[in-house]
């Protein structure tokens, strides 16, 4: 397969799924990861894709600000592992909440072919799921340009009008002493609203956030029923979270 043929296949998959990693592309095209990385570098230089750590993202998700795209690419393998586990808990016909967390965003490729309804305040989530089998309900309100998400009174009122089977939420910090914490009050407000209107709440949290407190502690660990994390999570910390009442999947 020559470069032009590979290029079209790469662009088609990136457009379809929003973001893909090198391993997925190598399997899809049946070529080496070295060749894929070289192709992605060329396509990025030509302005046809946005290069991320470990893969690529379509440009429509990478426009101003770049910070969200960069954040979603940090610990990409861990986040994708977490999201693969999370997707296994979603059933056809489910209504789910998805917040604007960078880990939650990476759940999108794993649910695109599912006949479910997603209620989200995240512009990148909405963009990636449009045109898929998923029915998208976008939360209205004031847009935060840095987070690329709707926040505020109108957003929380919108969320409260709906009931979901499951909420998949990110968190900036989690600890036994102080529970869940966020980088801002407005993010905490969305988390609380989605959790309150969902039958079951899942926290998608990589192990690097364990026993760390952020600016705004806002809820006890009991806000969620299930914590989904990566394989590098410390066994003692996991056991302590379990004793606190959380179901932990890793």
Helices and strands as residue ranges (DSSP letters): H 3-17, E 19-21, H 22-29, H 33-45, E 50-52, E 55-57, G 59-61, H 66-73, H 76-87, E 95-98, H 102-105, H 108-111, E 117-120, H 123-129, E 135-138, E 142-144, E 149-151, H 153-160, E 164-169, E 173-175, E 179-182, H 185-196, E 198-204, G 207-209, E 216-219, G 221-223, E 226-228, H 235-243, E 247-249
